[in-house]
Amino acid sequence: MDSAYQGSRTVARKLAVIGAGLMGSGIAQVSAQAGWDVVLRDVTDEALTRGTDGIKASYDKFVAKGKLEAKDAEAALGRITTTTDLDACADADVVVEAVFEKLEVKHEIFRTLDKLVREDAVLASNTSAIPITKIAAVTERPERVVGTHFFSPVPMMQLCELVRGYKTSDETLARAREFAESVGKTCIVVNRDVAGFVTTRLICALVVEAAKLYESGVASAEDIDLACKLGFGHAMGPLATADLTGVDILLHATSNIYTESQDEKFAAPELMRRMVDAGDIGRKSGQGFYEH
């Protein structure tokens, strides 16, 4: 298969995904289903097994609901290979990093990828809050680094937020859009690389204010969420969203934005910090703003 980029209408077909967690495995899943050959990399075999088990279970659900043919699910699984070796990403056309939201971790990966992957490869980060320019700064090719912020769960959520770093080239942005659209996503473009981009800034501001209202006893979590659902047409209220995403993850994102912007609306209330300290981080722990 010819993976050379030959212009704005050609979509390369080999993808490497770094990180087999919920986001990384979801990106691998939709990409393989769309016909991409996918290398899914994580640091342990256990993490890779969890990721591929989740992909298979998701495909099985789509098959059971009649949204995917069994033969197509089997073919998609066959397009995914797993590895703990970062060298396996060397010949990828597009690399998407989807690891923990910590700049030092991302820097380590991008430094290695910079020396490893093809000169014309697109280096993308699935970060939801860290400026792309900061991630790209450790590479010798910042013009080829771009943000591709997918949404969870990736197989269900249509949006992909494309983020232009300070030096991201037009070609790189165009290729990132082609990739995202080829796996069924609709894109918005963030032209200025502010921390939190568009979507994370909006949800963090809403969650912080909702948590403050709840913390001060203005209204119950249920009523705050109901107000957003019925008053604003939101599919899910902000506190339920925090539980689904993870209170810890949203606290981390909000803290990153506050550190960058010094904007008080992103200063998380003490309640969120204590919840994280206590391990009440939402659905994955069984307790957050709600009991699960």
N, C-alpha and C positions, 0 to 999 in steps of 0.2 A: 504493500500500500504506500503510495507516494504521500509523504507527510510534509513535503516542502511547501512553504507559504508562497503562493504565486499571485497574490493580489487580494483585494478586499472581498472577493466572492468565494475564496477557497478556505475551507475549514480543515485544519490539521486534525488528526484522529488519534494521537497517542497522548494519554494523560497520565500524570503521576500525581497522586494525592498523598500528602505527608500528614499522617495522623488518622487513625482508624476509629476515632470516637464517634459520637452521634453525628457531628457535622461532616467529618471526613468520610465516614461510611455512606452517609446520605448523598454526598457529592459523587462518590464512586458509583453508587447505585443508579442514579439518574443518568450518569454519563455512559455507563455500560449499556443501559437500556436504550440509549440513543445511538449506540453503535460505536462508541469510543473503546479502544483498547486501554484498559486501566491497570496501572501498577499502584497498589495500595500499600503504603509503607508505615510501619510503626516500630517501636523499639523492642517489643516482646511478641512472641508467638501467641501468648494469651490474649493480648489486646487485638491482634489480627483475627483470632478465632471469634472473639466477641463481635467484632465488626462484621465479619462475613456471615456469622449466624444471624445478626440483625438484618442484613441485606436479604438473606434467603427468606427469613420470616416475613419481611415486608413484601417481597415478590409473591410469596404464597398467599398473602392477604389480597393482593391485587388480582391474582388468578382466581381465588375463591369468589371475589366480587364480580368477576367477568370483565375486569378492566385490562387484563393482560392475558395473552395466550400462554399456556404452560410451556410450549416450545420456545416462545420468545423469552420467557423468564430463564429457561435453561440456557439459552444462547447467551443472554446477558451475563449470567453467572460465569459462563465459560470465557468471557472477555475480561474477567477480573483475575489478576494474579497478585499474590501477597508476598511481602518480603520484609525483613528487618535490615536490609542492606540499602543504604541511601544511594549507592552506586547504580542500582537498578533504574534510577530515575534519569540517567545520563542522556538517553536518547529521546526523552519526552519532548513533545511540541509545546505543551502547556504543563506547568507544575503548579498545583494549588496547595499551599501550606494551610493546615487546619489543626493547629496544636493549641496548647493552653495560652491564654491571653497574658503572656508575660514577655516583655520586649527582649529580655536577655535570651530567652529560649528561641524566639524567632530569629534573633541575630545569629545565633549559633547555626541554625539551619540555613539561613540565607548566605552566610559566609561560605558554607560548604557547597551549597548549590551553585554559587557564583563560579567556583572553580571546576565544577563537575559537569553541568549541563551544557548543551549546545549554545553557541553564540546567539542563535536566532530564537531561542526558547523564550516563552513568556513566563515570568515568575510572578505568581499571584499569591496574595494572602487573603484568607477568609476572615481576617480580624474584623471585629465589630466596633472597635473604638480607637485603636492605636493608629496614629498618623502613618500613612504609607511612606511618606518621605523619611521618617525615622527608620523604618524597616529597610528601605532601599539604600540608606546611607552607608551600610556596611558592604555593599557590592560595588563592583567596577562597572555595573551596567544599570544605573538607576532608571534610565529611560525605558528599560524593559520590565520594570516592576510596577504592579498595578493591584488595586484592591478588587476582589470579587467576593463581596459579602452576601453569602446565601442565608436563607432563613430556615429555621427549624420548625417542623420536620421538613427536610429538603424535598422529599418526594411529593409533599402536599403543598408547599408554599411556592407561589409563582414568582415572587420578586427576587431579583439579584441586584444589589447596589454596587455599581462600578465606581471605583474611587481613583481619581487621577492624583498621583503624587506630584511633587513640585517639578520633577524632571520626566515624568511619564510621557512617552511619545504618543502622537496621534495613532501611529500604526499599532502600538501595543494596546491602546484603549480599544481600537477597532477589533483586534484579534480577540481580546477578552470578551467583547460584546458578542462576536461570532460564536465563541465557545459557549457562553451562557445561553444564548438564544438557541443554539443547536441542541441543548439538553432541555429545552422547553421553558426557559425562564424569560420573563419580561424585565427589562433593565431600566434603571434610572442612573443618571450620571452625576457624580459629585465632582464639580469642577475645581473646588478649592478644598485642600486637604486639611480640614479642621478635625480635631479629635472628636470621635463619635459620629462623624459624617452627618447624614440627615436622619436616618431612622433611629439610630441608637440615641442621639441627642433628644429626639422627640419622646421615645419611650422612657428614657431615664428621667427626663423632666417630669413626665406624668407619674411615673412610679414614685419618685421622691416626694412629690406633692401629695399623692394618695397616702403614702406611708406617714407623712406628717399629719394629715387629717386623722388617720386612724390612731396614731400615737397620742394625739392630743384629745382624743375622745369625741371628736366632732361627729363621727358616724362609724358604724360597724364596717368591717371589711366587705361583708356581703352587700351592704347598701351603697358603699362607694363604687363597687364594681357594677352593681345594678344601674347606678346613675349613668355610668359611662356606656353601658350596653343599650339602655333604653333611651337615654338622652342624646347620645352621640352616634348611636348605631355601631358601636364597637362589637366585634364578635366575642371578645373576652375582656373583662375588666383588667385594670393595671395590676392589682394585687394578685389576681389569679394568674396573670401573665408572669409576674415575678416568681410565683411558685413553680410554674411550668419551666421557665428558663433557668431558674436557680437564683435564690436571693444572693448567694455568694457571687455569682457571675455578674449580676446586675450591679451589685455593690462595687465590684472591681472595675466594671466599665464606667460607672458614675465617678468613681475616684480618679480614674485616668482622665476623664473629661474635665473634672474640677481642677486637677493639677495643671492641666494645659491652659485652661481658660480663666481660672479663678472666678468663675461665674457662680454666685451663691445659690442659684437655682439647682445646681448639681451637687450641692453639699448634702450628702446623705444624712438622714436623721439618726440619732443614737440607736433607735429601735432596730434599724437594719443591721447595724454593727453588732449589737448584742445577739440578734438572731443568728448571725453567722458565727459568732463566738460560741454560741450554745449548740451549734449544729442544726438549727431549725432552718434549713435552706430550701424547703419546698418539697415537691413531689418525690425527689430522689431520696430524701431522708424520712418522709412520712409526715413531716410537720413543717409548716411555714406560716403564712398568714392564715392558712386553712389546715385542717387535719386531713391527711390523705391515707 
